[in-house]
Amino acid sequence: MSANYDNASWFYERLSKLVFGNAQMNAQEYFLNFIPPSASILIIGGGTGQILESITKLYPSGLHITYVEISANMMVLSRKRDVAHNEVTYITQDIGHTSLTQEFDVVITAFLFDNFSAQDVSYIFPQIHQSLKFDGLWLNTDFQLTGPVWQKIMLKTMYYFFKLLNAVKVTQLPGTAKVFAIYNYQLLTEKTFYGKFMIAKAYKKSRTPMQL
């Protein structure tokens, strides 16, 4: 089910900076200051692990982080990151097959859902949803199409390139915002990057039931 970037791990970060500059990293880091002290955090699809160091700059201790990444090669890079005195549990596994037994204060999914089909998102979203505490924070960052032709061309090129590397199987965005709406998440704030091609959103888990 999950995308696996094993074959791209050695150049992924450099490619991102070559194409997008710092926009991709800035987008996934933009709302990290919303994280409360001593939080329990679930990070899914952390890639090279840069986000661990970014969080550690804010809180060098007191955090309990569960870090889920399917790519073994990406996990090797992630384990080398400086997490100071924070507690990190590393899980090299598909999130769809990961048993999450605790509830978290914060969930972080940065450029995760754009690797899935809408059907796959409908399967894994409830699992993540159940792992987040009521009133918990969900920081989600994704690509989006807002109209310009260049966005469509770039997205198509990205999917084609990573499909050649056996990293992804999908060819279009799954429409994640609709799923957050179905589960009654409150959108606290959002910020766009790179000509609105990327969007970072901070959601709060509602205590009201999902919309059927």
C-alpha positions, 0 to 999 in steps of 0.5 A: 500500500505505502510508497517506498522511497528506498531507491531514492533515499540517497538523493531525495533531499538534494533533489528536493532542494534542487527543484523546490529550494527550501520550500518543501522543508519550510512547509512541513516545519511551518507549524511545528511551534504549535507542538506543546511541551512534553508532547507525545508525537506520531510522525508518519513518513518522516523520510530522511528525518530532517523533521526530527532535528527541526523539532529538537531545535524547539524542544531538545528534551521532554518529547516522546516521538514514535517515528514510522517510516516504511523505507529501511534506507530512509530509516538509516538516515533518520536514525543518524539525526540529532534528537538530543534528549528526546525519546524516539521509537523508530518503526520501519513499517507500512503505517497500514500494518502498524499497530499503534497502541497509544494515543498521541497529542500530535500527529505529523504527516508531511507529504504522506497522503499524496503517495496514496490513492483515495481508497488507501487514504480511506483505509489508513486515515481512520487508523491514524485518527484513532491514535490522536487524542481528542483536541489533539493537533494534526499537522498535515502538509501536501501538494495541491493543484490550484489551477495553474498549468505548471502545477499539473505538469510538475505533479505529473512529472514527479509521479512519473519519475518516482513511479520509474523508481518503484517509489509510488503507484499512484498518478493523482492526488487523493483529495485529503482535505475532504477526508479531514472534513468528513472526520470533523477536524477543525482547521486552525490555520493554513499556509501555502508555499511555492506558488500555492503548490504546497499547503501546510495545515494545522488541524484540531481533532473534534469531539463531535462524531464524523459526518456520515 
